[in-house]
Amino acid sequence: MATTPLIAITRTLTPSGQPEVTIDGRHVSPEPGESADQAALRAAARLADRAPGRVVHADMADEHGASWRVAIHADGSVLALPNDEQDEDPTTQLEAVSPAPAPLSLPDTTPAPRRHPTRHLAGATALTASLTGLRRRITKRQLSVAAVVLAALVVVGAIALAMHTMVSGDAPSQSATTAVAVTPGGEFPAGPPLEWAKSATWSSPVLMPEAKKVAVVDGTKVGIVTADRQVALVDDQGSTVWSHHLPGGTVRSPLTLTMIDNSRALAIHVGDRLAWWMVDDGTEGGVALPSETAPITWRGDTPLIGTSTDTVALIQAGQLATVKVPQGATAVSAWTDGHVNAGAPTGWWQLKPGQEAGNAHPWETPASKPETLTVIDAMGPAIATVHPSSTGKGLEVVIHQDTGDGIHRLMAGQVPGAKPGDALNWFPSSSRTWAIVATRPTSADKKAAEGRALVDLQRGTVTDLGGPLSVASVIADRAFGTINGQRVVVSPDAPTGLMSPSESVVEEVLGRNALVRSSSNGQERIWLLPPNPAVPTVKK
């Protein structure tokens, strides 16, 4: 089973009285303008970004002998954890911030509602045998009282990261915000999802269908692209945080939350450009692509751009930095520290611009016949591979994890219903903690991809869904589709449930609310629906 990595962060004073921080005994060097504490948080967040569930636990110790344990997430947020051995009053934390920051405004951390277990599929014991109930997901922004001083450190760390100025191929410009026409209230015009109400908090203006999906930020805001070519970030109350005009050209990707030069951005492929806007203030940037059809994937923390048959590129200092891909290898994810993960039947590489690839590092769990191993896809730092099982009658999926010092085996399991020779599709969740593995139909086969396996990186399990799931949508905490003609919702956190024929599919969750799309007379809108108080929720 996958476990959360535990690191040790120790703060000491040098003979001259200057603070010094180590992680697992290794000195952390601050960048210009950073304190030792800020450098440690940055380094720990980078480790978290490559860990299962994008979180690490840290045993903290300072120069006064105080100790305590925290969870550090990939976005730099910190949560105090219970620890029987920690001081009763761990008030001495990493470097105090002066002046004190303004009080933090935290999102609602109550989990989104879940389908009640009485709505299981009839006779579907196999579907629910390994899904044992609701597990409360830790919200990344949740901070306990015991972590107040660390919360201040989070703010400073975020400011430090934001100080890395983006040097774009275009001169960046500040977004001049014009409020988009969000309509408060109203009734959702179709059948709402079971767990959410029909009366909406707000609805968006008409959206651009080519942008396909909205982008959730921090569980409290959503990025949208309107039919009149406005890109906007809207909060859960319907207020416009910022907006900007979309550049000309055909939209070729959804609006996606990513990282550009160590700062969070909403990015989109439009025409022959990758355009982006910084989450914090809407500052605009962009870079020219080799062609309008250049493929872009978003599996790492920064966009991976196909530039030729044997090269890819990532963004560095606002420009394309080209990476040579070895023959027979597949580049799967790009990272803001400047490396690209790639895999082949023979092993893996961590490629960098201007450097020779060298020989492949062998997989820690190689296939008995290396030529039979296939790299399926990636999900954050995880790389999914598949090869025939030792019996030769099935397929085994093996997940490898980029841990910062290489790519190591994380977990493995049999793919139910799959056999050697089957091609597989990978449907990752937006939370990057689980995915659906599905058999890929042949070109002559008109049916949708069918998956029977739910791969949970946090638990280290591969679960048989009990039937062939035709996948319609996968979001942060659940997937929608059909099993044997019945509409269902499946999740790693709750029993599989039956959907009614009129029930709409959730596009994403925003805190405890649902973002649901409507389509009428060729016009699409997104609606924010609050929880339905009449539906009981599954509790742990």
Secondary structure, DSSP 8 states (H G I E B T S, - for coil): -----EEEEEEEE-TTS-EEEEETTEE----TT--HHHHHHHHHHHHHHTSGGGEEEEEEE-TTS-EEEEEEETTS-EEE---TTS-SS----SS--SS----------S------GGG--TT-HHHHTT--S------TT---GGGHHHHHHHHHHHHHHHTS----SS--B---------EES-B-SSB--TTB-SB-SEE-S-B-GGG-S-EEETTTEEEEEBTTSEEEEEETTS-EEEEEE--SS-B-S--EEEEETTEEEEEEEETTEEEEEETTT--EEEEE-SSTT--EE-SSSB-EEE-SSSEEEEEETTEEEEEE--TT-EEEEE-TTS-EEEEETTEEEEE-TTS---S-B--SS--SSGGG-EEEEEETTEEEEEEE-TTSSSEEEEEEEE-SSSEEEEEEEE-TT--TT--EEEEE-TTSSEEEEEE---TT--S--EEEEEEETTTTEEEEEEEEEEEEEE-SS-EEEEETTEEEEE-SSS--EE--TTB--EEEEETTEEEEEEEETTEEEEEEE-B-TTS-----
